[in-house]
Amino acid sequence: SVLPYLFPLLDSLQYAGPWVTSHPDNVIAQVATLAFTLYRSIPLSGLLAFFALSSFSSNLSLNRLVRFNIQQAIYLDFALFVPGLMAGLLGAVGSGLGLPGTGVVTEYLSDGVVLGTLATIAYASATSLLGSTPDQVPFVSDAAKSRMVTPDMFDEEGKLVGPSRGVEDDDVNKED
């Protein structure tokens, strides 16, 4: 159930560049560089991983914990888009205003993104391996919960009817 977290882990390695270049002799840095290079050497690897995980997350034959972890890994990967967007916008604004490069700030922010992703993955993995649902990640867990497909979303014929809204059919069809 923790395998889906490789997707955001590998995508977070794009922010590890400053740390990897400042620690070239570190074995962890070398492994991270190799893993990221292999991941990025496959054309459209992120898109392929997204579609594969998305198709598995709606497969009701998989355990609910596995499906939740898949969905949460997808949203965690979406969350990694925000720091990249912010860095691009700040860089564009900074260069437009003629400000010098902010290498140290960017390095600290990149380290924070990687460490935050690692902490989230460690929490989710440990919780999952203990048999509980890792549903305490702010924003991400709520989004994953809202996208979970459950058996009560299907009618007797197996057609998707959507999430139950807590309204009984008799209440809807009552006349005043």
C-alpha positions as CSV (number, residue, x, y, z in Angstrom):
1,S,0.0,0.0,0.0
2,V,3.0,2.4,0.2
3,L,4.3,1.8,-3.3
4,P,2.2,4.6,-4.8
5,Y,4.2,7.1,-2.8
6,L,7.2,6.6,-5.2
7,F,5.3,8.8,-7.6
8,P,5.5,12.0,-5.5
9,L,8.9,11.0,-4.1
10,L,10.4,10.8,-7.6
11,D,8.8,14.0,-8.6
12,S,10.0,15.8,-5.5
13,L,13.6,15.0,-6.4
14,Q,13.5,17.9,-8.9
15,Y,13.8,20.1,-5.9
16,A,16.7,18.2,-4.4
17,G,19.2,19.7,-7.0
18,P,20.9,22.2,-4.6
19,W,21.3,19.5,-1.9
20,V,22.6,16.9,-4.4
21,T,25.2,19.3,-5.9
22,S,26.5,20.4,-2.5
23,H,26.9,16.7,-1.4
24,P,28.3,14.9,-4.4
25,D,30.0,12.2,-2.3
26,N,26.9,11.3,-0.3
27,V,25.5,7.9,-1.1
28,I,21.9,9.1,-0.6
29,A,22.5,12.0,-3.1
30,Q,23.9,9.6,-5.6
31,V,21.0,7.2,-5.3
32,A,18.5,10.1,-5.6
33,T,20.3,11.4,-8.7
34,L,20.2,7.9,-10.3
35,A,16.6,7.3,-9.5
36,F,15.6,10.8,-10.7
37,T,17.6,10.3,-13.9
38,L,16.0,6.9,-14.6
39,Y,12.5,8.3,-13.9
40,R,13.0,11.3,-16.2
41,S,14.6,9.2,-18.9
42,I,11.2,7.6,-19.7
43,P,9.3,9.9,-21.9
44,L,6.1,11.2,-20.2
45,S,6.9,9.2,-17.1
46,G,4.9,11.4,-14.8
47,L,1.8,11.4,-17.1
48,L,2.0,7.6,-17.5
49,A,2.4,7.1,-13.7
50,F,-0.6,9.5,-13.1
51,F,-2.9,7.6,-15.5
52,A,-1.8,4.2,-14.1
53,L,-2.4,5.2,-10.5
54,S,-5.7,6.9,-11.4
55,S,-7.0,3.7,-13.0
56,F,-6.0,1.6,-10.0
57,S,-7.6,4.1,-7.5
58,S,-11.1,3.3,-8.8
59,N,-10.6,-0.5,-8.9
60,L,-12.9,-1.7,-6.1
61,S,-11.2,-5.1,-6.0
62,L,-8.2,-3.4,-4.4
63,N,-8.1,-2.9,-0.6
64,R,-9.6,0.5,0.5
65,L,-6.3,1.4,2.2
66,V,-4.4,0.8,-1.1
67,R,-6.9,2.8,-3.0
68,F,-6.7,5.7,-0.5
69,N,-2.9,5.7,-0.6
70,I,-3.0,5.8,-4.4
71,Q,-5.4,8.7,-4.3
72,Q,-3.4,10.5,-1.7
73,A,-0.1,10.0,-3.6
74,I,-1.7,11.5,-6.7
75,Y,-2.8,14.6,-4.7
76,L,0.5,14.9,-3.0
77,D,2.1,14.9,-6.4
78,F,-0.3,17.7,-7.5
79,A,0.7,19.7,-4.5
80,L,4.3,19.6,-5.7
81,F,3.2,21.7,-8.6
82,V,2.6,24.7,-6.3
83,P,6.3,25.3,-5.3
84,G,7.4,25.1,-8.9
85,L,4.8,27.6,-10.0
86,M,5.7,29.9,-7.1
87,A,9.4,29.7,-7.9
88,G,8.8,30.5,-11.5
89,L,6.6,33.5,-10.7
90,L,9.0,34.8,-8.1
91,G,11.9,34.4,-10.5
92,A,10.0,36.3,-13.2
93,V,9.0,39.1,-10.9
94,G,12.5,39.3,-9.4
95,S,14.1,39.5,-12.8
96,G,11.5,42.0,-14.1
97,L,12.3,44.2,-11.1
98,G,16.0,43.8,-11.6
99,L,16.5,42.0,-8.3
100,P,19.6,39.8,-7.9
101,G,19.1,36.1,-7.9
102,T,18.0,34.6,-4.6
103,G,20.0,31.4,-4.7
104,V,20.1,30.9,-0.9
105,V,16.4,31.5,-0.5
106,T,15.6,29.1,-3.4
107,E,17.9,26.5,-1.9
108,Y,16.2,26.6,1.5
109,L,12.7,26.5,-0.1
110,S,13.7,23.6,-2.3
111,D,15.1,21.7,0.8
112,G,11.9,22.5,2.6
113,V,9.8,21.0,-0.2
114,V,11.9,17.8,-0.3
115,L,11.9,17.4,3.5
116,G,8.2,18.1,3.7
117,T,7.5,15.5,1.0
118,L,9.7,13.0,2.8
119,A,8.0,13.6,6.1
120,T,4.6,13.2,4.5
121,I,5.6,10.0,2.8
122,A,7.2,8.7,6.0
123,Y,4.0,9.4,8.0
124,A,1.8,7.9,5.3
125,S,4.0,4.8,5.0
126,A,4.3,4.2,8.7
127,T,0.6,4.6,9.3
128,S,-0.3,2.3,6.4
129,L,2.1,-0.4,7.5
130,L,0.5,-0.3,10.9
131,G,-2.9,-0.9,9.2
132,S,-4.4,2.5,9.7
133,T,-5.5,5.1,7.1
134,P,-3.0,8.0,6.9
135,D,-5.7,10.6,6.7
136,Q,-4.1,13.4,8.7
137,V,-2.2,15.2,5.9
138,P,-3.7,18.7,5.7
139,F,-5.7,19.4,2.5
140,V,-4.3,16.3,0.7
141,S,-6.1,13.7,2.8
142,D,-9.4,15.6,2.5
143,A,-9.1,15.7,-1.2
144,A,-8.2,12.0,-1.4
145,K,-11.2,11.1,0.8
146,S,-13.6,13.0,-1.4
147,R,-12.4,11.1,-4.5
148,M,-12.7,7.6,-3.0
149,V,-15.0,5.3,-4.9
150,T,-17.0,3.1,-2.6
151,P,-19.5,0.3,-3.3
152,D,-22.5,2.4,-2.2
153,M,-21.9,4.6,-5.2
154,F,-23.3,1.9,-7.5
155,D,-26.9,0.8,-8.0
156,E,-28.1,-2.8,-8.2
157,E,-27.2,-3.0,-11.9
158,G,-23.6,-1.9,-11.3
159,K,-24.1,1.6,-12.7
160,L,-22.3,4.5,-11.0
161,V,-24.8,6.7,-9.4
162,G,-22.4,8.9,-7.5
163,P,-21.8,9.5,-3.8
164,S,-24.7,9.2,-1.4
165,R,-25.9,12.5,-0.2
166,G,-27.5,11.3,3.0
167,V,-31.0,11.9,1.5
168,E,-33.4,9.0,1.3
169,D,-35.2,8.4,-2.0
170,D,-38.5,8.5,-0.1
171,D,-37.7,12.1,1.1
172,V,-37.0,13.2,-2.5
173,N,-40.2,11.8,-3.9
174,K,-42.6,13.0,-1.2
175,E,-45.3,15.4,-2.1
176,D,-46.0,18.4,0.1
